[in-house]
């Protein structure tokens, strides 16, 4: 099943990577998932049992990625606690050979530093809901990240994103992924079908890249 909608929270989404908290993981036939602890949702109260649950869910064959996880300087509490939780997601992703879906709000350098300091620079990252400026986007691109764009985006950042790093998503918006493809297509002067095809190919490449991590 091709993945067009790279990141959504809709449990009934088709052709999508559905992001869920492991505490609510209930895989349905024909669906694909990412699992992780969102930095907004009680990162500082997680127990070892929660992390064991994440590890068990992450190994499920319908789980293709880890996340969403990451860091947010505006919400979610202490950044050191967020960084520690993000690191544990990275370590799990490396152990399982799966990529990571990243929530990143004004923490791009910190996200990259955590990955580098842990020696996990080969774990593939995709930054979801990309709305930052071109400078931040270029930093992330320079470190191999994919960028996923939803209904709202910085048009200059989108235009500067290489087509082989471009993903599209609905996240928690009510609009269909076809409308996101329309909006992105208009902004970069492609057809919606071209954007859809690019998104499918890049999602496939992103997921395949995780299998090439050294040491697996």
C-alpha positions as CSV (number, residue, x, y, z in Angstrom):
1,X,0.0,0.0,0.0
2,X,1.6,3.3,-1.0
3,X,1.9,6.0,1.7
4,X,0.7,9.4,0.5
5,X,-0.2,11.0,3.8
6,X,3.1,10.8,5.6
7,X,1.7,11.9,9.0
8,X,-1.8,11.9,10.4
9,X,-3.6,11.3,13.6
10,X,-6.8,10.1,11.9
11,X,-7.3,6.4,12.9
12,X,-9.3,5.7,9.7
13,X,-6.8,7.3,7.3
14,X,-6.1,5.4,4.0
15,X,-2.7,5.4,2.3
16,X,-1.2,7.0,5.4
17,X,1.2,6.6,8.3
18,X,-1.0,7.0,11.3
19,X,0.7,8.4,14.4
20,X,-0.4,7.0,17.7
21,X,0.6,6.9,21.3
22,X,1.5,3.3,22.3
23,X,-1.0,3.5,25.1
24,X,-3.7,3.8,22.4
25,X,-2.3,1.5,19.8
26,X,-5.0,-0.7,18.3
27,X,-3.8,-1.8,14.8
28,X,-6.5,-2.3,12.2
29,X,-6.1,-4.4,9.0
30,X,-4.6,-2.6,6.1
31,X,-3.2,0.4,8.1
32,X,0.4,1.5,8.8
33,X,1.5,3.2,11.9
34,X,4.2,5.2,13.7
35,X,4.3,4.9,17.5
36,X,5.8,7.2,20.1
37,X,5.4,9.6,23.0
38,X,4.6,13.1,21.8
39,X,6.6,15.8,23.8
40,X,3.4,17.5,24.8
41,X,1.8,14.5,26.4
42,X,3.3,13.8,29.8
43,X,6.9,13.0,28.9
44,X,7.9,13.8,32.5
45,X,5.5,11.2,33.9
46,X,6.5,8.2,31.8
47,X,7.4,5.0,33.6
48,X,9.6,2.1,32.6
49,X,6.4,0.2,31.9
50,X,5.5,2.9,29.4
51,X,8.8,2.5,27.6
52,X,8.5,-1.3,27.6
53,X,5.0,-0.9,26.0
54,X,6.5,1.4,23.4
55,X,9.2,-1.2,22.6
56,X,6.6,-3.9,22.2
57,X,4.3,-1.8,20.0
58,X,7.2,-0.6,17.9
59,X,8.0,-4.2,16.9
60,X,4.6,-4.8,15.5
61,X,4.8,-5.5,11.7
62,X,2.3,-2.7,10.9
63,X,4.5,-0.1,12.7
64,X,6.9,1.4,10.1
65,X,8.4,4.2,12.1
66,X,9.0,5.6,15.6
67,X,7.2,8.8,16.6
68,X,6.0,11.3,16.6
69,X,8.6,12.3,19.1
70,X,10.9,15.3,19.4
71,X,11.2,18.6,21.2
72,X,9.2,21.8,21.5
73,X,10.6,24.9,23.1
74,X,7.1,26.5,23.5
75,X,5.2,23.6,25.0
76,X,5.9,20.3,26.7
77,X,7.9,21.2,29.7
78,X,11.6,20.9,30.5
79,X,13.8,20.6,27.4
80,X,16.3,18.3,29.0
81,X,13.5,15.9,29.8
82,X,12.3,16.1,26.3
83,X,15.8,15.5,25.0
84,X,16.2,12.4,27.1
85,X,12.9,11.0,25.8
86,X,13.8,11.8,22.2
87,X,17.1,10.0,22.7
88,X,15.3,6.9,23.9
89,X,13.1,7.0,20.8
90,X,16.2,7.3,18.6
91,X,17.9,4.3,20.3
92,X,14.8,2.2,19.8
93,X,14.6,3.2,16.2
94,X,18.2,2.2,15.6
95,X,17.7,-1.1,17.4
96,X,14.7,-1.9,15.2
97,X,15.9,-0.5,11.9
98,X,13.1,2.0,11.7
99,X,13.1,5.8,11.0
100,X,11.8,8.6,13.2
101,X,9.0,11.0,12.8
102,X,10.0,14.3,14.5
103,X,8.1,17.1,16.2
104,X,10.4,20.0,16.1
105,X,9.4,23.5,17.3
106,X,12.4,25.9,17.6
107,X,14.6,23.0,18.6
108,X,16.2,22.0,15.3
109,X,19.8,22.3,16.4
110,X,19.1,20.5,19.7
111,X,17.4,17.7,17.8
112,X,20.4,17.3,15.6
113,X,22.8,17.6,18.6
114,X,21.0,14.8,20.5
115,X,21.3,12.5,17.4
116,X,25.0,13.3,16.8
117,X,26.1,13.0,20.5
118,X,24.4,9.6,20.7
119,X,26.3,8.4,17.6
120,X,23.0,7.9,15.7
121,X,23.4,10.2,12.8
122,X,22.4,7.4,10.4
123,X,18.9,7.1,11.9
124,X,16.6,8.7,9.3
125,X,14.6,11.7,10.5
126,X,11.6,13.3,8.9
127,X,10.4,16.6,10.3
128,X,6.7,16.7,10.2
129,X,4.5,19.8,9.9
130,X,7.4,21.8,8.5
131,X,6.7,25.6,8.8
132,X,10.1,27.0,9.7
133,X,12.1,29.4,7.6
134,X,14.6,28.6,5.0
135,X,17.6,28.8,7.3
136,X,16.2,26.2,9.7
137,X,15.1,24.0,6.8
138,X,18.6,24.2,5.2
139,X,20.1,23.1,8.5
140,X,17.9,20.1,8.6
141,X,18.4,19.3,5.0
142,X,22.1,19.5,5.4
143,X,21.9,16.8,8.0
144,X,19.9,14.4,5.7
145,X,16.4,15.1,7.1
146,X,13.2,14.8,5.0
147,X,10.7,17.6,5.4
148,X,6.9,17.0,5.5
149,X,4.5,19.8,4.7
150,X,0.9,20.1,5.7
151,X,-1.9,22.6,4.8
152,X,0.0,25.5,6.3
153,X,3.6,26.1,5.3
154,X,6.3,28.7,4.6
155,X,6.2,29.0,0.8
156,X,9.8,30.0,0.5
157,X,10.9,27.0,2.6
158,X,8.7,24.7,0.5
159,X,10.1,26.1,-2.8
160,X,13.7,25.6,-1.5
161,X,13.1,22.0,-0.5
162,X,14.6,19.4,-2.9
163,X,11.9,17.3,-4.5
164,X,13.6,14.1,-3.3
165,X,13.2,15.2,0.4
166,X,9.6,16.4,0.1
167,X,6.7,14.7,2.0
168,X,3.1,15.8,2.5
169,X,0.7,15.2,5.4
170,X,-2.6,16.1,7.0
171,X,-1.5,15.9,10.7
172,X,-4.6,16.8,12.7
173,X,-6.3,19.0,10.1
174,X,-9.7,18.0,8.7
175,X,-8.8,18.5,5.1
176,X,-8.0,15.5,2.8
177,X,-4.5,14.8,1.7
178,X,-5.6,15.5,-1.9
179,X,-6.2,19.1,-0.9
180,X,-2.7,19.3,0.6
181,X,-1.3,18.0,-2.6
182,X,-3.2,20.7,-4.5
183,X,-1.8,23.5,-2.2
184,X,1.7,22.2,-2.5
185,X,1.4,21.8,-6.2
186,X,0.2,25.4,-6.7
187,X,3.1,26.7,-4.6
188,X,5.9,24.9,-6.5
189,X,4.3,24.9,-10.0
190,X,3.7,21.2,-10.3
191,X,0.5,19.2,-10.8
192,X,-1.2,17.6,-7.8
193,X,-0.5,14.2,-9.4
194,X,3.2,15.0,-9.6
195,X,3.3,16.0,-6.0
196,X,1.4,12.9,-5.0
197,X,3.9,10.7,-6.9
198,X,6.8,12.5,-5.4
199,X,5.4,12.1,-1.9
200,X,4.8,8.3,-2.4
201,X,8.3,7.8,-3.8
202,X,10.0,9.8,-1.0
203,X,8.0,8.0,1.8
204,X,9.1,4.7,0.3
205,X,12.8,5.9,0.2
206,X,12.6,7.3,3.8
207,X,11.2,4.0,5.1
208,X,13.8,2.0,3.2
209,X,16.7,4.1,4.4
210,X,16.2,2.9,7.9
211,X,17.1,-0.6,6.9
212,X,20.5,0.7,5.8
213,X,21.6,1.9,9.2
214,X,25.1,0.7,10.1
215,X,25.2,-2.1,12.7
216,X,21.9,-3.6,11.8
